[in-house]
Amino acid sequence: MDSIFSYINYRLFLKDYYEENKEKSKYFSYRYFSTKAGINSPSFLKQVIESKRNLTTISIEKFLAALKFSDKEAAFFRHLVFFNQAKLAREKQQHYTMMLSMMQSVREQRLTALQHEYYNHWFVPVIREVVCHFDFRGNYKELAAAVSPPIAVREARFAVKLLKDLNLIELAPNGTFRQTAAAIISDSSVGRMAVRSFNREMLKKAEIALDETSIEERQIYGVTVGISKECYNVLVAEMAAFRDRLVSIVNNDKCSDRVYQMQMQLFPLSRKLEAGGNAEKDV
């Protein structure tokens, strides 16, 4: 199983921990774990995994005794539990910040304002992925056709040249291209219009995919909810945590064979409501 530092949900970690140890030893059980942790209830671990019970400060320490973590792993586990169980966005953010400082970092390439062209053309990030996952060998026609929807050969040439100029891809000894960094993040100074244009184009692609891509190859769904500002802040923190977990998962995928775009949106569909359900008046 993965290191504790790659988890963003402590219940999922405990589930994986239990399943792995159960597979290794037929003697391992929920009761066995409770005994090691000094907990009277033989099914306590099962109830925690199934979200039927939470961990307290005391039970966390008992779990750590059974898990036999290093000091750093134990500290991360504490913050992970508190992050998952926190009700207030402020608390979530505090624990998440500490978790980030201990997580195994992903190599990232930071884009500056001079590199806004990367986002200014939607197909450039796609080419960055595609060109590194098949034997390109200068076949721009095949490269252009590999993008969905297909782009012009001149656009494929432009993208490769730009990526090379920005040092985002490089030639490997075997003659194929490879990425110079595992992830791309935009600097705050990157032109906002370019990033906005990229996101707008990706939303259009999602709309097309809704009609033209089979349901087996795409996931598009949403939920409409009424929430408070406090809940909104909690969701923002959860989305940030998921985004970082997503980057970690993708970075560890060594057998990718297709390029996907994943969007996360959270935006208002009504005006702010006063107590009693009335919309605030414009002033």
C-alpha positions in Angstrom: 0.0 0.0 0.0 1.0 3.6 -0.4 2.8 5.7 2.2 0.5 7.5 4.7 1.8 10.8 3.2 -0.1 10.0 0.0 -3.5 9.8 1.7 -6.0 12.6 2.0 -8.6 10.4 3.8 -7.6 8.6 7.0 -10.5 6.1 6.8 -9.3 5.0 3.4 -5.8 4.6 4.8 -7.1 2.4 7.6 -9.2 0.4 5.1 -6.1 -0.3 3.0 -4.0 -1.0 6.1 -6.5 -3.5 7.3 -6.9 -5.3 3.9 -3.1 -5.5 3.4 -2.4 -6.9 6.8 -5.3 -9.3 6.5 -3.9 -10.6 3.3 -0.4 -11.0 4.8 -1.7 -12.9 7.9 -4.8 -14.9 8.5 -4.5 -14.1 12.2 -4.9 -10.3 11.6 -8.5 -9.1 12.4 -10.4 -6.2 13.8 -10.2 -7.8 17.2 -6.5 -8.3 16.9 -6.0 -4.6 16.0 -8.1 -3.5 19.0 -6.0 -5.6 21.3 -2.8 -4.1 20.0 -4.3 -0.6 20.3 -5.7 -1.3 23.8 -9.3 -0.7 22.8 -12.1 -2.7 24.4 -14.4 -2.8 21.4 -13.3 -5.5 18.9 -15.1 -3.8 16.1 -14.0 -0.2 16.7 -11.6 -0.1 13.7 -14.4 -1.4 11.4 -16.8 1.2 12.7 -14.2 4.0 12.1 -13.5 2.7 8.5 -17.2 2.7 7.8 -17.6 6.3 9.1 -19.8 5.1 12.0 -17.4 6.4 14.6 -14.8 9.2 14.7 -11.4 9.2 16.4 -10.8 11.3 19.4 -7.5 12.6 20.7 -7.2 9.6 23.0 -8.2 7.0 20.4 -5.8 8.5 17.9 -2.9 7.8 20.2 -4.1 4.3 20.7 -4.3 3.8 17.0 -0.8 5.1 16.6 0.5 2.6 19.1 -0.9 -0.2 17.0 0.2 1.3 13.6 3.8 1.7 14.9 4.4 4.9 12.9 7.6 7.0 13.0 7.3 10.4 14.7 6.7 12.2 11.3 4.2 9.6 10.2 2.3 9.9 13.5 2.2 13.7 13.2 0.8 13.5 9.7 -1.8 11.0 10.8 -3.0 13.3 13.6 -3.4 16.2 11.2 -5.1 13.9 8.6 -7.7 12.8 11.2 -8.3 16.4 12.4 -8.5 17.6 8.8 -11.1 15.0 7.8 -13.2 15.5 11.0 -13.0 19.3 11.3 -16.3 21.2 10.9 -14.8 24.7 10.4 -13.0 25.7 7.3 -10.3 27.5 9.5 -9.5 24.3 11.3 -9.4 22.3 8.1 -7.0 24.8 6.5 -4.7 24.7 9.5 -4.4 21.0 9.4 -4.2 20.8 5.7 -1.3 23.3 5.6 0.6 21.2 8.1 -0.1 18.1 6.0 1.2 19.8 2.8 4.5 20.6 4.6 5.0 16.9 5.3 3.8 15.4 2.1 6.2 14.0 -0.5 6.4 16.9 -2.9 5.7 16.6 -6.6 8.3 18.2 -9.0 6.5 21.1 -10.6 7.4 23.6 -13.3 6.2 27.1 -12.4 5.0 29.2 -15.3 5.8 32.9 -15.3 4.2 35.9 -17.0 6.5 35.4 -20.0 5.2 31.9 -20.5 1.5 32.8 -20.9 1.4 31.3 -24.4 1.3 27.9 -22.7 -2.3 28.6 -21.6 -3.2 30.8 -24.5 -3.6 27.8 -26.8 -5.7 25.0 -25.4 -3.9 22.3 -27.4 -0.4 23.1 -26.0 -0.9 21.3 -22.6 -2.5 18.4 -24.5 0.5 18.1 -26.9 2.8 18.2 -23.8 1.2 15.0 -22.7 0.7 13.3 -26.0 4.2 13.9 -27.5 5.8 12.2 -24.5 3.6 9.0 -24.7 4.3 7.7 -28.1 7.2 7.4 -30.5 6.9 10.8 -32.1 10.0 10.9 -34.3 9.0 14.1 -36.0 5.7 12.8 -37.4 3.7 16.0 -36.9 0.7 14.7 -38.9 0.3 11.8 -36.6 0.8 14.0 -33.6 -1.9 16.5 -34.8 -4.3 13.6 -35.4 -3.8 12.2 -31.9 -5.4 15.3 -30.4 -9.2 15.2 -29.9 -10.5 17.0 -31.8 -7.6 16.9 -34.3 -5.6 20.1 -34.7 -3.7 21.4 -37.8 -0.1 20.1 -38.4 1.1 23.7 -38.1 -0.5 23.9 -34.6 1.3 20.7 -33.6 4.6 22.2 -34.8 3.9 25.4 -33.0 3.1 23.5 -29.7 6.3 21.4 -29.8 8.5 24.4 -30.5 6.9 26.4 -27.7 7.2 23.5 -25.3 10.9 23.1 -26.2 11.5 26.9 -25.9 9.9 26.9 -22.5 11.9 23.9 -21.4 8.8 22.0 -20.6 9.9 19.0 -22.7 13.3 17.7 -23.7 14.7 14.9 -25.9 15.6 11.7 -24.1 18.7 9.7 -25.1 16.5 7.3 -27.1 15.2 10.1 -29.3 11.8 10.5 -27.8 10.5 13.4 -25.8 10.1 13.5 -22.0 8.7 16.1 -19.6 11.1 18.1 -17.6 8.6 18.3 -14.7 5.8 16.1 -13.5 3.3 18.9 -13.1 2.6 22.5 -14.3 1.4 25.2 -12.0 0.8 28.8 -13.0 2.4 31.7 -11.2 0.1 34.4 -10.0 1.7 36.8 -12.5 0.6 34.7 -15.5 -1.8 36.7 -17.6 -5.3 36.0 -16.2 -6.9 36.4 -19.6 -4.8 33.5 -21.0 -5.8 31.2 -18.1 -9.4 32.3 -18.4 -9.4 31.6 -22.1 -8.0 28.1 -21.5 -10.6 27.3 -18.9 -13.4 28.6 -21.1 -12.2 26.4 -24.0 -12.0 23.4 -21.7 -15.6 24.0 -20.6 -16.6 24.0 -24.3 -14.8 20.7 -24.8 -16.7 19.3 -21.8 -20.0 20.3 -23.4 -19.0 18.6 -26.6 -17.9 15.4 -24.7 -21.3 15.3 -23.0 -22.9 14.5 -26.4 -20.1 12.9 -28.4 -18.1 10.8 -26.0 -19.5 7.5 -24.7 -20.4 7.4 -21.1 -17.8 4.7 -20.5 -15.1 7.2 -21.4 -16.2 10.3 -19.6 -17.6 11.3 -16.2 -19.7 14.5 -16.1 -22.0 15.1 -13.2 -22.9 17.7 -10.7 -24.9 18.5 -7.6 -27.0 21.6 -6.8 -27.0 22.4 -3.1 -27.9 25.2 -0.7 -25.0 26.0 1.5 -23.7 28.7 3.9 -20.5 30.7 3.5 -18.9 28.6 6.1 -19.8 25.4 4.2 -18.5 27.0 1.0 -15.1 27.6 2.7 -15.0 23.9 3.8 -15.8 22.8 0.3 -13.0 25.0 -1.1 -10.5 23.4 1.3 -11.7 19.9 0.3 -11.4 20.7 -3.4 -7.8 22.0 -2.8 -7.0 18.8 -0.9 -8.5 16.6 -3.7 -6.6 18.6 -6.4 -3.3 17.9 -4.6 -4.2 14.2 -4.1 -5.1 14.0 -7.8 -1.7 15.4 -8.8 0.0 12.8 -6.6 -2.1 9.9 -8.2 -1.3 11.1 -11.7 2.4 11.5 -11.0 2.6 7.9 -9.9 0.8 6.6 -13.0 3.5 5.1 -15.2 1.3 3.5 -17.8 -0.8 6.4 -19.1 -2.2 5.9 -22.6 -4.6 8.8 -23.1 -4.9 12.5 -22.2 -7.9 13.7 -20.1 -9.0 17.0 -18.9 -10.5 17.2 -15.4 -12.4 20.3 -14.2 -13.8 21.2 -10.8 -16.3 24.0 -10.5 -18.1 25.6 -7.6 -20.1 28.7 -8.4 -23.3 30.4 -7.2 -26.7 29.8 -8.9 -28.6 32.3 -6.8 -28.3 35.5 -5.0 -27.4 35.5 -1.3 -30.5 34.6 0.7 -31.5 36.3 4.0 -32.9 34.3 6.9 -36.3 33.1 5.9 -35.3 32.5 2.3 -35.6 36.0 0.8 -33.0 37.2 -1.7 -31.0 40.2 -0.7 -31.9 43.4 -2.5 -29.4 45.2 -4.6 -28.2 48.5 -3.1 
